[in-house]
Amino acid sequence: MNSVELFAGAGGLGMGLHLAGFVPLEVVEWDRYCCDTIRENKARHHSLVADWPLTCADVRNVDFRRYEGKLDLISGGPPCQPFSLGGKHRAYADERDMFPEAIRAIREARPKAFVFENVKGLTRVAFRNYFEYLKLQMEHPELVAHPDEDWTEHLSRLERHHTGGSRDGLHYRVVARVLNAANYGVPQRRERVVFVGFRDDLNIEWSFPAETHSLDALLWDQCRSDEYWERHRVPKKQRVLSARMRARAEKLDARPATAAWLTVRDALQGLPDPEREPLLALGWLNHRFQPGARIYPGHTGSPLDEPAKTLKAGVHGVPGGENMLLRPDGTVRYFTVRESARLQTFPDDFLFHGSWSETMRQLGNAVPVRLAEIVGRDIARHLGAS
């Protein structure tokens, strides 16, 4: 199945979709560091990106009309700073909002389907009207704003068109949901809003894949059966969980049918500690100790035996205390780039280009590869059956 990937970043969404069976005809990214990461892995013949036709350019200068009738999917993660809880929350007043370009790509290429993701902050009450505006534009991409029409006026016109019953021209059936990556086997509590649309003429009925993992299943394995600790060979005196987690576990009557959430310990299994085993760490890509980690209010790190907190990119590099490991003994250190890549489910042979802060920015903006693959496989299955 053919696709075009926009705002590719370091490639997490595109790699997951590639694993799901989509072959990109073009991959567009403007950030030079992300482009260098993709180029470096292409040069190393990494199987997931070796054949990617990479365009390092501003998406606003890309003409998508040449793909009309050729695409099964358009995908991407439009820059999220306008909506990020860590950003300045300017939304529609922010020149970095690239959703208009994503919608233009849909309008020009007319793909069978699309998938876009963004930060959970887009669903905040303050942005709710703009969220609805984006969704209606995706559903009716040919109903463009007039030159003298502001976004609220355009929203009203879209609402009238949407409720008017007319379905001439290009239309999509769009669903959107906040997905927690931990519920799909990613060792990180990472919530993103995902939009999926299918072209109206395909008559596809679709819903997001069912969640496969849960916190309660993890707590059962940690507090009731001890299976988690035994699997990792953790002595009883080192089995540290918060009182809140233990109290929740006590309320469980039976183990849930889902798999257990994956933890930081699960994700880092097999990797040497870069602080305590620096020579062994040299044998791994991007696995170098970064000094300077410290705890301060609101930044306490990720406990070893829970999924990681959301990895963050930050407005000016990496926030000091969020992207770090909290050991059971209370000590902390920064996650290495390789450990962060594990938490984002990138393969171990994928090399990140740039300094620690730059590569952590790439990872903080990425879509977990595993989550992208799960959503992508279900989209591909429905397209194949249409």
Secondary structure, 3 states (H helix, E strand, C coil): CEEEEECCCCCHHHHHHHHCCCEEEEEEECCHHHHHHHHHHHHCCCCCCCCCCEEECCHHHCCCHHHCCCCCEEEECCCCCCCCCCCCCCHHHCCCCCHHHHHHHHHHHCCCEEEEEEEHHHHCHHHHHHHHHHHHHHHCCCCCCCCCCCHHHHHHHHHHHHHCCCCCCCCEEEEEEEEEHHHHCCCECCEEEEEEEEEHHHCCCCCCCCCCEEHHHHHHHHHHCCHHHHHHCCCHHHCCCCHHHHHHHHCCCCCCCCEECCCHHHHHCCCCCCCCCHHHHCCCCCCCCCCCCCCECCECCEECCCCECCCCCCCCCCCCCCCEEECCCCCEEECCHHHHHHHCCCCCCCCCCCCHHHHHHHHHCCCCHHHHHHHHHHHHHHHHHC
